[in-house]
Amino acid sequence: MKGSIMVLILIVLIIFAGVAGYLAGKSNSSSTVTTSTITTTTTKTVIQSNFTTYQVYLDGIEFTDIFYPQNLPNVSIGPSNYTMFGMTPNRDPVIHANLTARWTTPLIGNFEQNMTLWNQIVKELGKSFGSAYRQATGIAVGPTEANGIVYVASDAGWVYGINVFNGKIIFELNTPGTLSMWEPLVWKGIGLVGLGGAMFDYQQGALNGFGGGHRGQYTGINGLLAFNATSGKPLWLVLTRAQAMPTGVIANGVVYWDTGDGSIYATNISNGKTLWVYHYDGSGNMASLDYYNGIVIAGFSQTYPTNMSAIVGVYAENGSPAYIIKLPFATTSSAGDAVMAVWNGYIVDGILGFQNGHSPLLSHISSREVMIVANATTGQIIYMMNITNITTHPSDTNNGFNPAIINGIIYQPTIAGNLMAINITNGKILWESPQLTKGWLQPQPTYYNGMLFVPAGNAIAVLNASNGQIIALYHTQLIMRQQLIIVGNTVIETSGTNWVFAIPISQILENR
């Protein structure tokens, strides 16, 4: 108990210190105020010499955004829209553009670039300090990019727009009493993030303990937030009971997204109107949605006391079910955590399953890593296979292992800390990389010019995509557990310690 209190106190102190340092030196010049009210939206705009503040009430809740127009890029590069986790259904966020950039941007509540100090604190307080910091303060997902702006959602409760050329902050949008684990999406000038995180409260624990609970209900302000993709000004809000952690997917001007109580929503992006809701008795955690030929695909983990783990496909037109792939062998949250990939009619997902032992203590459970390959149209499982020959204890946070698919080859991260290449049609293992991390490897690699860029703890590993051999290993003072993006000749990545950075690929490859 004392250790938990120390962890919480330390995190709070770090956040306050980060905020104080971050805000120091900002201008306090005179202002002009205008106010307008439309239905449930009230906006107060404060224009100052070098920034504009928007205070917007959505359904009675205040959201504050600070916009620095002088930091907008002079040139727009990248796509106009960014419509899903990893940019593409097969999860390969490579943006062709003319960009070679190097910058590092600290965000509010960051942990200094000092891995020695980080490791010392983790050693003294326990490894759960690291999980708690990342879940409550750091960044849980990778960045996105559109029109020359990098978008980042931080668990400290902020959404950022950053100039892709120089790393200067364009806007910083505060979401009160909550956080976002979405990769921010963009559609025709409107940005989207889900609200609500993984942290539980006492009430949630009681619900789960006595049965019938769903992950993340009533743990903060939950729902879907839309904002102006240039200025960050909040536009509309859809409130929900449970957190909206999995990144949604956009098709034809509609965003499809789900929540921790098993609800899948279709929402018109232009006006925030919900078109339909489908409910499945499971929990959506980190399993970002995918889309294939008019079918929205979502992953759900068990509720209590029955294991309802499944991959669910619903028709985008009306929300009626296309199929339900039941996964009763899935361990704890894994089916609702793993970010699936879709390619050429195949769904690929990586979870923990076939556990030995029983809850509630995770240390009493051992599980295997299982890769599932299914038909994206019918939901029929084509094959399943064990990944590695070892078992592991489930994590108290994320139990998903996220594949990428390139030209018929699955690149699957493993509990052994390495990457596997697998032929998607027959499940044949083509190669296994050397071990890249001491613990699990979970994020998707990013494929670029015959190379795989793999976030591996405090390093970025570059592998030969043909044989899995290490080409380069670029070490940092940051922690990376999320898929990176490549824009032009530049890698852009976020950190679990609340930093965003860009580095030319050529400089990474120098570390051979």
C-alpha positions in Angstrom: 0.0 0.0 0.0 2.8 2.4 0.9 4.5 1.6 -2.4 1.4 2.4 -4.3 1.0 5.7 -2.5 4.6 6.6 -3.2 4.1 5.9 -6.9 1.0 8.1 -7.1 2.6 11.0 -5.2 5.7 10.8 -7.4 3.6 10.8 -10.6 1.6 13.8 -9.4 4.8 15.8 -8.5 6.3 15.0 -11.9 3.1 16.2 -13.7 3.0 19.4 -11.8 6.7 20.1 -12.4 6.3 19.3 -16.1 3.3 21.7 -16.4 5.1 24.5 -14.6 8.2 24.2 -16.7 6.3 23.8 -19.9 4.1 26.9 -19.4 6.9 29.2 -18.2 7.6 32.2 -20.4 4.2 32.1 -22.3 2.9 35.5 -23.3 0.3 37.3 -21.2 -0.6 40.2 -23.5 -4.0 42.0 -23.6 -7.0 40.1 -25.0 -10.2 40.5 -27.0 -13.1 38.3 -26.0 -16.0 37.1 -28.1 -18.7 34.6 -27.0 -21.2 32.5 -29.0 -23.6 29.8 -28.0 -25.1 27.1 -30.3 -27.3 24.4 -28.7 -25.1 22.5 -26.2 -21.9 24.3 -27.3 -20.6 27.5 -25.7 -17.4 29.0 -27.0 -15.2 31.7 -25.5 -12.3 32.9 -27.7 -9.3 34.9 -26.3 -7.0 36.3 -29.0 -3.5 37.3 -27.7 -0.4 38.6 -29.5 1.0 35.2 -30.3 -1.7 32.7 -29.5 -5.5 32.2 -29.3 -7.3 30.4 -26.5 -10.6 28.7 -27.1 -12.7 27.8 -24.1 -15.5 25.6 -25.4 -18.3 24.0 -23.4 -19.5 20.8 -24.9 -22.5 19.2 -23.1 -21.6 21.4 -20.1 -18.0 20.3 -20.0 -15.2 22.8 -20.6 -12.4 22.0 -23.1 -9.5 24.5 -23.5 -7.4 24.8 -26.5 -4.3 27.0 -27.2 -3.5 27.8 -30.8 -0.2 29.2 -32.0 -0.9 30.2 -35.7 2.7 31.4 -36.2 3.8 27.7 -35.9 1.8 26.4 -38.8 3.9 24.9 -41.6 4.4 27.0 -44.7 4.0 24.0 -46.9 1.4 21.2 -46.6 2.8 17.7 -47.0 1.4 14.2 -46.4 -2.2 13.0 -46.9 -5.2 15.2 -46.5 -6.9 12.5 -44.3 -5.6 10.0 -41.8 -8.4 7.5 -41.4 -7.3 4.6 -39.1 -4.7 3.2 -36.8 -1.5 2.7 -38.7 -2.9 4.6 -41.7 -3.8 1.5 -43.7 -5.8 -1.7 -43.0 -2.5 -3.7 -43.1 -0.9 -1.2 -40.6 2.0 0.3 -42.5 2.1 4.1 -41.9 4.6 5.2 -44.6 3.9 8.7 -46.1 5.7 9.6 -49.3 6.8 13.2 -49.0 9.8 15.5 -49.3 11.0 15.6 -45.7 14.3 15.2 -43.9 13.8 16.6 -40.3 15.3 16.3 -36.9 13.6 17.6 -33.8 12.6 16.7 -30.3 9.5 18.1 -28.6 8.8 17.6 -24.9 5.1 17.5 -23.9 3.4 18.5 -20.6 4.2 16.0 -17.8 7.2 14.5 -19.6 9.9 12.5 -17.8 13.4 13.8 -18.5 15.6 12.0 -21.0 17.4 10.1 -18.3 17.0 6.3 -18.5 19.3 5.8 -15.6 17.0 7.7 -13.3 13.9 6.0 -14.8 15.4 2.6 -14.1 16.4 3.6 -10.6 12.8 4.6 -9.8 11.4 1.5 -11.3 13.8 -0.6 -9.3 12.9 1.2 -6.0 9.1 1.3 -6.5 8.5 -1.7 -8.7 7.9 -2.2 -12.4 4.3 -1.0 -12.0 5.6 2.5 -11.7 6.5 2.4 -15.4 3.0 1.0 -16.3 1.3 3.6 -14.2 3.3 6.5 -15.6 2.7 5.5 -19.2 -1.0 4.8 -18.6 -1.7 8.0 -16.7 0.9 10.5 -18.1 2.8 9.1 -21.1 1.8 8.3 -24.7 0.3 4.9 -25.4 0.0 5.1 -29.2 2.0 6.4 -32.1 1.7 9.7 -33.9 -0.3 10.5 -37.1 0.3 13.1 -39.8 -1.8 15.0 -42.3 -1.3 18.3 -44.2 2.1 19.0 -42.5 0.8 18.5 -39.0 1.8 15.7 -36.6 -1.0 14.7 -34.2 -0.3 13.2 -30.8 -2.7 12.1 -28.0 -1.1 12.1 -24.5 -2.4 10.2 -21.5 -1.7 13.4 -19.5 -5.0 14.7 -21.0 -3.7 16.7 -23.9 -4.0 16.4 -27.7 -1.3 18.2 -29.8 -0.8 19.4 -33.3 2.9 19.7 -34.1 4.7 21.2 -37.2 6.2 18.2 -39.0 9.2 20.3 -40.3 10.5 21.8 -37.0 8.6 20.2 -34.1 7.0 23.4 -32.9 3.6 23.0 -31.2 0.7 24.4 -33.3 -2.0 23.7 -30.8 -2.5 22.0 -27.4 -6.0 20.8 -26.5 -6.8 19.9 -22.9 -9.4 17.2 -22.2 -10.3 17.6 -18.6 -10.3 14.6 -16.2 -9.6 12.1 -18.9 -7.0 11.0 -21.4 -6.9 9.6 -24.9 -5.4 6.4 -26.2 -6.5 7.0 -29.8 -4.2 7.7 -32.7 -5.8 11.1 -33.7 -7.7 10.8 -37.0 -8.3 13.5 -39.6 -11.1 13.8 -42.1 -11.6 16.9 -44.2 -10.2 19.3 -41.7 -11.8 17.7 -38.6 -9.7 15.8 -36.1 -11.1 13.0 -33.9 -9.9 11.4 -30.7 -11.6 9.0 -28.2 -11.7 9.9 -24.6 -11.3 7.7 -21.5 -8.4 5.5 -20.5 -7.5 2.2 -18.9 -7.2 3.3 -15.3 -9.8 1.8 -13.1 -11.5 3.2 -10.0 -12.9 1.4 -6.9 -16.4 1.2 -8.3 -15.0 -0.6 -11.4 -13.1 -3.1 -9.4 -16.2 -3.9 -7.4 -18.3 -4.4 -10.5 -15.7 -6.8 -12.0 -15.3 -8.6 -8.7 -19.0 -9.4 -8.4 -19.7 -10.0 -12.0 -21.3 -8.1 -14.9 -18.7 -5.4 -15.1 -17.3 -3.9 -18.2 -13.9 -2.3 -18.6 -13.7 1.4 -18.1 -17.2 2.4 -17.2 -17.6 5.7 -15.4 -13.8 6.2 -15.0 -13.8 9.8 -16.3 -15.1 11.8 -19.2 -15.7 9.1 -21.9 -16.7 9.5 -25.5 -15.6 10.9 -28.9 -14.3 14.4 -29.4 -14.0 16.3 -32.7 -11.8 19.3 -33.1 -10.6 21.6 -35.8 -7.6 19.8 -37.3 -5.7 23.1 -37.9 -6.4 25.1 -34.7 -7.4 22.3 -32.2 -10.6 24.1 -31.4 -13.2 21.6 -30.0 -16.3 21.1 -32.3 -18.5 18.4 -30.8 -18.6 15.6 -28.3 -20.4 12.3 -28.0 -20.6 11.2 -24.4 -20.6 7.5 -23.4 -20.6 5.5 -20.2 -17.4 3.6 -21.0 -14.0 4.7 -22.2 -13.3 4.9 -26.0 -9.8 3.6 -26.1 -9.5 1.7 -29.4 -8.8 4.0 -32.4 -11.7 4.2 -34.7 -11.8 3.9 -38.5 -13.2 6.3 -41.0 -15.0 5.4 -44.2 -17.2 7.7 -46.4 -17.4 10.5 -43.9 -18.5 8.3 -41.0 -16.3 7.3 -38.1 -16.8 3.8 -36.6 -15.6 3.4 -33.0 -16.2 1.3 -29.9 -16.1 1.5 -26.1 -15.3 -0.6 -23.1 -18.9 -1.8 -22.6 -19.0 -3.4 -26.0 -20.8 -0.7 -28.0 -19.8 0.0 -31.6 -20.9 3.4 -32.9 -21.3 5.0 -36.3 -21.0 8.8 -36.2 -21.4 11.4 -38.9 -18.1 13.4 -38.8 -19.6 16.6 -40.2 -22.2 17.1 -37.4 -21.5 14.5 -34.6 -24.8 12.7 -35.1 -24.8 9.0 -34.2 -26.2 6.9 -37.0 -26.4 3.5 -35.3 -25.1 1.6 -32.3 -24.4 -2.1 -32.1 -23.8 -3.8 -28.8 -21.8 -6.9 -28.0 -21.3 -8.2 -24.5 -17.6 -7.7 -24.4 -15.0 -5.0 -23.7 -13.0 -3.0 -26.2 -9.7 -2.0 -24.8 -6.8 -1.2 -27.2 -8.0 -3.2 -30.2 -8.2 -0.5 -32.8 -10.8 -1.1 -35.4 -10.3 -2.1 -39.1 -12.4 -2.0 -42.2 -12.8 -4.4 -45.2 -15.3 -4.2 -48.0 -18.1 -2.5 -46.0 -17.5 -4.5 -42.8 -16.3 -2.8 -39.6 -14.1 -5.2 -37.6 -13.5 -4.9 -33.8 -11.9 -6.9 -31.1 -13.5 -7.5 -27.6 -12.2 -9.1 -24.5 -14.0 -11.0 -21.8 -16.6 -9.5 -19.5 -17.4 -11.1 -16.1 -18.0 -13.9 -15.2 -18.2 -15.3 -18.8 -15.4 -15.1 -21.3 -17.0 -13.3 -24.3 -13.7 -12.6 -26.2 -14.3 -12.3 -29.9 -13.6 -10.6 -33.2 -16.8 -9.0 -34.3 -17.7 -7.8 -37.8 -20.7 -5.5 -38.5 -21.9 -4.0 -41.7 -21.0 -0.3 -41.9 -24.3 0.6 -43.6 -26.6 -0.3 -40.7 -24.6 -2.0 -37.9 -26.1 -5.4 -38.4 -23.7 -8.3 -37.5 -21.7 -9.9 -40.3 -20.0 -12.4 -38.1 -18.8 -13.1 -34.6 -15.5 -15.0 -34.2 -15.7 -16.4 -30.7 -12.4 -16.8 -28.9 -13.2 -18.5 -25.6 -9.6 -19.5 -25.2 -8.3 -15.9 -25.0 -6.6 -14.8 -21.8 -7.9 -11.8 -19.8 -7.9 -8.7 -21.9 -5.9 -9.9 -24.9 -8.6 -10.1 -27.6 -9.7 -6.5 -26.7 -6.1 -5.3 -26.6 -4.6 -6.6 -29.9 -4.7 -4.3 -32.9 -5.5 -6.6 -35.8 -4.4 -6.2 -39.4 -6.3 -6.8 -42.6 -4.9 -7.6 -46.1 -6.4 -9.1 -49.2 -9.4 -10.7 -47.4 -7.4 -12.0 -44.4 -7.7 -10.9 -40.8 -4.6 -11.4 -38.6 -4.6 -11.0 -34.8 -2.1 -11.8 -32.1 -3.3 -12.6 -28.5 -2.6 -14.5 -25.4 -4.6 -17.7 -25.0 -5.0 -21.3 -23.7 -4.1 -20.3 -20.1 -3.1 -22.6 -17.3 -4.1 -21.5 -13.8 -6.8 -19.2 -12.5 -7.5 -15.6 -11.7 -7.5 -13.2 -9.8 -3.7 -13.2 -9.5 -2.1 -12.8 -12.9 1.1 -14.4 -11.5 -0.9 -17.7 -11.2 -1.7 -17.7 -14.9 0.5 -18.8 -17.8 -0.5 -18.4 -21.4 0.8 -18.9 -24.9 0.9 -16.4 -27.7 -1.6 -17.3 -30.4 -1.9 -15.9 -33.9 -5.3 -16.1 -35.6 -5.8 -15.9 -39.3 -9.5 -15.6 -40.5 -11.5 -14.7 -43.5 -12.4 -11.0 -43.4 -15.7 -11.5 -45.3 -17.1 -14.5 -43.6 -15.3 -14.6 -40.2 -14.3 -18.2 -40.7 -11.0 -19.1 -39.0 -8.5 -20.3 -41.6 -5.8 -21.4 -39.1 -4.3 -20.6 -35.7 -0.7 -21.2 -34.6 1.4 -20.9 -31.5 4.0 -18.1 -31.7 7.2 -19.3 -30.0 7.3 -22.4 -27.7 7.2 -20.5 -24.4 4.5 -19.3 -22.0 4.2 -16.1 -20.1 2.2 -14.4 -17.3 -0.4 -11.9 -18.6 0.3 -8.2 -18.1 -1.8 -5.9 -16.0 -2.0 -3.5 -19.0 -1.8 -4.6 -22.6 -1.9 -8.3 -23.7 -2.1 -7.8 -27.4 0.6 -8.5 -30.1 0.1 -6.4 -33.1 0.9 -7.7 -36.6 1.7 -5.9 -39.8 1.1 -7.5 -43.2 3.2 -6.6 -46.2 2.8 -8.4 -49.6 1.4 -11.6 -48.1 3.9 -11.8 -45.2 2.9 -11.3 -41.6 5.4 -9.6 -39.4 4.4 -10.8 -35.9 5.9 -9.4 -32.6 6.3 -12.0 -29.9 6.4 -12.7 -26.2 10.1 -13.8 -26.7 11.0 -10.2 -27.6 11.7 -10.8 -31.3 9.9 -10.6 -34.6 8.6 -13.4 -36.8 7.9 -13.4 -40.6 5.1 -15.8 -41.6 3.6 -16.7 -44.9 0.0 -15.6 -44.6 -1.5 -18.3 -46.9 0.0 -21.4 -45.2 1.4 -20.2 -41.8 5.0 -21.2 -42.7 7.6 -19.4 -40.6 10.1 -17.7 -43.0 12.5 -16.3 -40.3 12.8 -15.2 -36.7 14.8 -12.1 -35.8 17.3 -12.0 -33.0 15.9 -10.9 -29.6 15.2 -7.2 -29.7 14.0 -6.6 -26.1 14.3 -8.3 -22.8 10.6 -8.5 -22.4 7.7 -8.7 -24.8 7.7 -7.1 -28.2 4.2 -5.8 -29.0 4.1 -3.0 -31.6 3.8 -3.5 -35.3 7.0 -2.9 -37.3 6.9 -0.3 -40.1 8.0 -1.5 -43.5 10.1 0.9 -45.7 12.3 0.1 -48.7 13.0 -3.5 -47.7 13.6 -2.7 -44.1 11.5 -3.1 -40.9 11.6 -0.3 -38.3 10.8 -1.8 -34.9 10.2 0.2 -31.7 12.1 -1.9 -29.1 12.1 -0.3 -25.7 14.6 2.5 -25.6 15.8 1.7 -29.1 14.7 1.5 -32.7 15.8 -1.7 -34.4 16.1 -1.8 -38.2 15.8 -5.3 -39.7 16.3 -6.7 -43.1 12.8 -7.7 -44.2 14.1 -10.6 -46.2 15.9 -12.4 -43.4 15.3 -10.6 -40.1 18.9 -9.7 -39.5 19.6 -6.5 -37.6 20.8 -3.7 -39.9 21.0 -0.9 -37.3 20.1 -0.3 -33.7 19.4 3.3 -32.7 19.4 3.9 -28.9 17.6 6.8 -27.2 16.8 8.0 -23.7 13.1 7.4 -24.3 10.8 4.4 -24.1 9.0 3.4 -27.3 6.2 0.8 -27.2 4.1 2.1 -30.1 4.3 1.9 -33.9 6.3 4.7 -35.5 5.5 6.5 -38.7 7.7 7.4 -41.6 7.2 10.7 -43.4 9.5 11.1 -46.4 13.0 10.3 -45.2 12.2 10.8 -41.5 11.0 8.6 -38.7 8.6 10.2 -36.3 7.8 8.5 -33.0 6.2 9.1 -29.6 7.5 8.0 -26.2 5.8 6.5 -23.2 7.6 9.2 -21.2 5.7 12.0 -23.1 8.1 13.1 -25.9 7.7 13.3 -29.6 10.8 13.2 -31.9 11.8 13.1 -35.6 15.1 11.8 -36.9 16.3 11.2 -40.5 16.4 7.6 -41.5 20.0 8.1 -42.7 21.1 8.9 -39.1 19.4 5.8 -37.7 21.2 3.7 -40.3 24.6 5.1 -39.2 24.2 3.0 -36.0 25.2 -0.3 -37.5 
